[in-house]
Amino acid sequence: MNLSPRYKINKDKITYRIIDNEAVILNLGNGYYYSLNEVGTEIWEAINKQKSLDEVLSLLKEEYQLPEKQLRRDLTKLVKDLEKEELIKE
């Protein structure tokens, strides 16, 4: 996955709250709730600030002492899942 695009939260289709450092997201179209752990919430908030995925990856590399390959894989998977559920869009 190319990490240069910028995604945005699909505010027409969702509502969300951050509770105790975890995002709770409601898809208004299908009524499903989603929750993101602390790292997922950091990614969510970075997307909300219109950071590119490259910028998000840089933030994660600074904060977590994990191999870049693993961070890239996890970021890509989360973004694909969020996009599939129409919670974010490019």
C-alpha positions as CSV (number, residue, x, y, z in Angstrom):
1,M,0.0,0.0,0.0
2,N,1.3,3.4,-0.9
3,L,1.6,5.5,2.3
4,S,1.5,8.9,0.7
5,P,-2.3,9.4,0.4
6,R,-4.2,11.2,3.0
7,Y,-7.4,9.7,4.3
8,K,-10.2,11.5,6.2
9,I,-12.8,10.4,8.6
10,N,-16.1,9.7,6.8
11,K,-18.0,12.1,9.0
12,D,-21.2,11.8,6.9
13,K,-21.4,8.1,7.8
14,I,-20.0,7.9,11.3
15,T,-20.0,9.4,14.8
16,Y,-17.3,8.7,17.4
17,R,-16.0,9.6,20.8
18,I,-12.6,9.1,22.5
19,I,-13.2,7.4,25.9
20,D,-10.2,6.6,28.1
21,N,-7.8,6.8,25.1
22,E,-9.9,4.4,23.0
23,A,-12.0,5.5,20.0
24,V,-15.6,4.2,20.0
25,I,-17.0,4.6,16.5
26,L,-20.6,4.1,15.3
27,N,-21.3,3.5,11.7
28,L,-24.6,5.3,11.1
29,G,-25.3,3.3,7.9
30,N,-25.2,-0.2,9.4
31,G,-25.5,0.5,13.2
32,Y,-22.3,-1.3,14.0
33,Y,-20.0,-0.1,16.8
34,Y,-16.2,-0.4,16.5
35,S,-13.6,0.2,19.1
36,L,-9.9,1.0,18.6
37,N,-7.2,0.4,21.2
38,E,-4.8,3.1,22.2
39,V,-2.5,2.7,19.2
40,G,-5.5,2.5,16.8
41,T,-6.9,5.6,18.4
42,E,-3.5,7.5,17.8
43,I,-3.8,6.5,14.1
44,W,-7.4,7.6,14.0
45,E,-6.6,11.0,15.5
46,A,-3.7,11.5,13.1
47,I,-6.0,10.7,10.2
48,N,-8.5,13.2,11.6
49,K,-5.7,15.8,11.5
50,Q,-5.2,14.9,7.8
51,K,-1.8,13.4,8.3
52,S,-0.5,11.3,5.4
53,L,0.1,7.7,6.1
54,D,3.8,8.4,5.8
55,E,3.5,11.0,8.5
56,V,1.5,8.5,10.7
57,L,4.2,5.9,10.2
58,S,6.8,8.4,11.3
59,L,4.8,9.2,14.4
60,L,4.5,5.5,15.3
61,K,8.3,4.9,14.7
62,E,9.1,7.7,17.1
63,E,6.7,6.4,19.8
64,Y,7.2,2.6,19.6
65,Q,10.4,0.7,19.4
66,L,9.2,-1.8,16.8
67,P,10.6,-2.7,13.4
68,E,9.4,-0.4,10.7
69,K,8.2,-3.4,8.6
70,Q,5.8,-4.4,11.5
71,L,4.5,-0.9,12.0
72,R,3.9,-0.5,8.2
73,R,2.1,-3.8,8.1
74,D,-0.1,-3.0,11.1
75,L,-0.9,0.5,9.8
76,T,-1.8,-0.8,6.4
77,K,-4.1,-3.5,7.8
78,L,-5.9,-1.0,10.0
79,V,-6.3,1.5,7.2
80,K,-7.7,-1.1,4.9
81,D,-10.1,-2.4,7.5
82,L,-11.3,1.2,8.3
83,E,-11.8,1.9,4.6
84,K,-13.6,-1.4,4.0
85,E,-16.1,-0.5,6.8
86,E,-16.5,3.0,5.3
87,L,-15.2,4.7,8.5
88,I,-12.5,6.6,6.5
89,K,-12.1,7.6,2.9
90,E,-9.3,8.8,0.7
